[in-house]
């Protein structure tokens, strides 16, 4: 059964946009950087996310969300 991991960020408004962008780029790069120590194969099956654009206004200050999919709990 696939495992999904959700990471949400609440960046402060005073944080420079380039720092927010760098953090988001770093999150998205984990899909390629996370490799199994023995097989050297990437184990993040799917990774995506970015800035919130929900019109409901129920974010409670959360600004970005990322979802990753793994094949199993061990990964």
Residue frames as a rotation matrix with the C-alpha (Angstrom) as fourth column:
UNK 1
0.581 0.814 0.000 0.00
0.814 -0.581 0.000 0.00
0.000 0.000 -1.000 0.00
UNK 2
-0.098 -0.592 0.800 1.32
0.536 -0.709 -0.459 3.44
0.838 0.384 0.387 -0.89
UNK 3
0.087 0.012 -0.996 2.23
0.938 -0.338 0.078 5.89
-0.335 -0.941 -0.041 1.86
UNK 4
0.294 0.057 0.954 1.59
0.527 -0.842 -0.112 9.62
0.797 0.536 -0.278 1.48
UNK 5
-0.184 -0.426 -0.886 3.45
0.947 -0.319 -0.044 12.23
-0.264 -0.847 0.462 3.51
UNK 6
0.534 0.449 0.716 2.19
0.602 -0.797 0.051 15.80
0.593 0.404 -0.696 3.73
UNK 7
-0.387 -0.680 -0.622 4.39
0.899 -0.429 -0.090 18.72
-0.206 -0.594 0.777 4.76
UNK 8
0.592 0.627 0.506 2.87
0.683 -0.724 0.097 22.16
0.427 0.289 -0.857 5.29
UNK 9
-0.548 -0.823 -0.145 4.75
0.815 -0.488 -0.311 25.41
0.185 -0.289 0.939 5.76
UNK 10
0.747 0.644 -0.168 3.78
0.665 -0.725 0.177 28.68
-0.008 -0.244 -0.970 7.37
UNK 11
-0.300 -0.900 0.315 6.34
0.895 -0.380 -0.233 31.16
0.330 0.212 0.920 6.04
UNK 12
-0.008 0.221 -0.975 6.43
0.647 -0.742 -0.174 34.52
-0.762 -0.633 -0.137 7.78
UNK 13
0.835 0.457 0.307 5.38
0.528 -0.509 -0.680 37.46
-0.154 0.730 -0.666 5.61
UNK 14
0.747 -0.589 -0.309 8.72
-0.501 -0.804 0.320 39.23
-0.437 -0.084 -0.895 6.25
UNK 15
0.095 -0.727 0.680 10.74
0.259 0.678 0.688 36.36
-0.961 0.111 0.253 4.77
UNK 16
-0.319 -0.261 -0.911 12.28
-0.716 -0.563 0.413 37.41
-0.621 0.784 -0.007 1.44
UNK 17
0.688 0.690 -0.225 10.64
-0.649 0.448 -0.615 35.72
-0.324 0.569 0.756 -1.57
UNK 18
0.199 -0.679 -0.707 13.97
-0.717 0.391 -0.577 34.24
0.668 0.622 -0.409 -2.69
UNK 19
-0.754 -0.429 0.498 14.29
-0.657 0.502 -0.562 32.41
-0.009 -0.751 -0.660 0.66
UNK 20
0.125 0.879 0.459 10.78
-0.586 0.439 -0.681 31.01
-0.800 -0.184 0.571 0.31
UNK 21
0.713 0.110 -0.692 11.58
-0.689 0.293 -0.663 29.95
0.130 0.950 0.285 -3.26
UNK 22
-0.313 -0.917 -0.248 14.83
-0.767 0.398 -0.503 28.30
0.560 0.033 -0.828 -2.11
UNK 23
-0.596 0.166 0.786 13.00
-0.605 0.551 -0.575 26.34
-0.528 -0.818 -0.227 0.59
UNK 24
0.513 0.857 0.060 10.36
-0.542 0.377 -0.751 25.20
-0.666 0.352 0.658 -1.90
UNK 25
0.453 -0.452 -0.769 13.00
-0.762 0.252 -0.597 24.23
0.463 0.856 -0.230 -4.46
UNK 26
-0.626 -0.724 0.288 14.76
-0.756 0.474 -0.452 22.25
0.191 -0.501 -0.844 -1.74
UNK 27
-0.139 0.674 0.725 11.57
-0.543 0.560 -0.625 20.38
-0.828 -0.481 0.289 -0.90
UNK 28
0.796 0.508 -0.331 10.96
-0.527 0.311 -0.791 19.51
-0.299 0.804 0.515 -4.54
UNK 29
0.100 -0.857 -0.506 14.58
-0.856 0.185 -0.483 18.39
0.507 0.481 -0.715 -4.99
UNK 30
-0.253 -0.187 0.949 14.14
-0.813 0.572 -0.104 15.72
-0.524 -0.798 -0.297 -2.31
UNK 31
0.776 0.617 0.130 12.49
-0.428 0.667 -0.610 13.51
-0.463 0.418 0.782 -4.92
UNK 32
0.744 -0.577 -0.337 15.85
-0.170 0.324 -0.931 13.10
0.647 0.749 0.143 -6.63
UNK 33
-0.098 -0.861 0.499 18.12
-0.773 -0.250 -0.583 13.48
0.627 -0.443 -0.641 -3.60
UNK 34
0.133 0.208 0.969 16.52
-0.869 0.495 0.013 10.78
-0.477 -0.844 0.247 -1.45
UNK 35
0.180 -0.160 -0.971 18.17
-0.688 0.685 -0.241 7.56
0.703 0.711 0.013 -2.57
UNK 36
0.983 0.184 0.010 18.28
-0.149 0.759 0.634 4.17
0.109 -0.625 0.773 -0.90
UNK 37
0.408 -0.896 0.177 21.70
-0.804 -0.261 0.534 3.64
-0.432 -0.360 -0.827 0.72
UNK 38
-0.130 -0.451 0.883 22.07
-0.030 0.892 0.451 0.14
-0.991 0.032 -0.130 -0.74
UNK 39
0.211 0.319 0.924 20.33
0.832 0.438 -0.341 0.22
-0.513 0.841 -0.173 -4.12
UNK 40
-0.758 -0.490 -0.431 21.04
0.291 -0.845 0.449 3.92
-0.584 0.214 0.783 -4.83
UNK 41
-0.535 0.671 0.514 17.54
0.674 -0.029 0.738 4.12
0.510 0.741 -0.437 -6.33
UNK 42
-0.802 0.364 0.474 15.26
-0.477 -0.868 -0.141 7.08
0.360 -0.339 0.869 -5.63
UNK 43
-0.802 0.506 -0.318 12.49
0.586 0.770 -0.252 5.99
0.118 -0.388 -0.914 -3.29
UNK 44
-0.425 0.720 -0.549 10.20
-0.129 -0.648 -0.751 9.02
-0.896 -0.248 0.368 -3.43
UNK 45
-0.407 0.311 0.859 7.72
0.796 0.582 0.167 7.90
-0.448 0.752 -0.484 -6.07
UNK 46
0.133 0.491 0.861 5.88
0.730 -0.636 0.250 11.20
0.670 0.595 -0.443 -6.50
UNK 47
-0.309 -0.221 -0.925 6.53
0.824 -0.548 -0.144 14.65
-0.475 -0.806 0.352 -5.07
UNK 48
-0.355 0.228 0.906 4.70
0.611 -0.677 0.410 17.86
0.708 0.699 0.101 -5.74
UNK 49
0.283 0.525 -0.803 3.36
0.931 -0.351 0.099 20.97
-0.230 -0.775 -0.588 -4.14
UNK 50
-0.573 -0.486 0.660 3.83
0.611 -0.790 -0.051 24.67
0.546 0.373 0.750 -3.82
UNK 51
-0.983 0.150 0.105 2.09
-0.183 -0.838 -0.514 27.85
0.011 -0.524 0.851 -2.77
UNK 52
-0.488 0.873 0.004 -1.46
0.658 0.370 -0.656 27.67
-0.574 -0.317 -0.755 -1.46
UNK 53
-0.971 0.240 0.003 -4.11
-0.180 -0.736 0.653 29.12
0.159 0.633 0.758 -3.74
UNK 54
-0.559 0.794 -0.240 -7.27
0.815 0.580 0.021 27.96
0.155 -0.184 -0.971 -1.99
UNK 55
-0.547 0.392 0.740 -10.13
0.001 -0.883 0.469 30.47
0.837 0.258 0.482 -2.24
UNK 56
0.337 0.775 -0.535 -11.84
0.558 0.294 0.776 29.29
0.759 -0.560 -0.333 0.98
UNK 57
0.079 -0.386 0.919 -9.47
-0.473 -0.826 -0.306 31.23
0.878 -0.410 -0.248 3.24
UNK 58
0.919 0.301 0.254 -9.15
-0.367 0.421 0.830 28.42
0.143 -0.856 0.497 5.80
UNK 59
0.408 -0.849 -0.337 -5.38
0.120 0.416 -0.902 28.06
0.905 0.327 0.271 5.62
UNK 60
0.963 -0.015 -0.268 -4.79
0.266 -0.100 0.959 29.36
-0.041 -0.995 -0.092 9.17
UNK 61
0.615 -0.748 -0.250 -1.61
-0.592 -0.647 0.480 31.03
-0.521 -0.148 -0.841 7.98
UNK 62
0.075 -0.588 0.806 -0.24
0.362 0.769 0.527 28.01
-0.929 0.252 0.270 6.11
UNK 63
0.238 -0.062 -0.969 1.30
-0.643 -0.758 -0.109 29.20
-0.728 0.649 -0.220 2.88
UNK 64
-0.168 -0.399 -0.901 2.71
-0.931 0.365 0.012 26.12
0.324 0.841 -0.433 1.13
UNK 65
0.449 0.328 0.831 2.01
-0.583 0.813 -0.006 22.38
-0.677 -0.482 0.556 1.03
UNK 66
-0.310 -0.584 -0.750 3.95
-0.918 0.388 0.078 19.43
0.246 0.713 -0.657 -0.39
UNK 67
0.647 0.529 0.549 2.83
-0.609 0.792 -0.045 15.83
-0.459 -0.306 0.834 -0.81
UNK 68
-0.418 -0.787 -0.455 5.17
-0.903 0.413 0.115 12.92
0.098 0.459 -0.883 -1.36
UNK 69
0.763 0.645 -0.041 4.28
-0.645 0.764 0.008 9.35
0.037 0.020 0.999 -2.19
UNK 70
-0.437 -0.871 0.224 6.32
-0.883 0.463 0.080 6.34
-0.174 -0.163 -0.971 -1.11
UNK 71
-0.291 0.291 -0.912 5.88
-0.495 0.770 0.403 2.73
0.819 0.569 -0.080 -2.15
UNK 72
0.330 0.361 -0.872 5.84
0.522 0.700 0.487 1.44
0.787 -0.616 0.042 1.42
UNK 73
0.989 0.135 0.061 6.35
0.018 -0.513 0.858 2.49
0.147 -0.847 -0.510 5.03
UNK 74
0.462 -0.884 -0.074 10.00
0.738 0.336 0.584 1.41
-0.492 -0.325 0.808 5.02
UNK 75
-0.128 -0.476 0.870 10.83
0.878 -0.463 -0.124 3.93
0.462 0.748 0.477 2.27
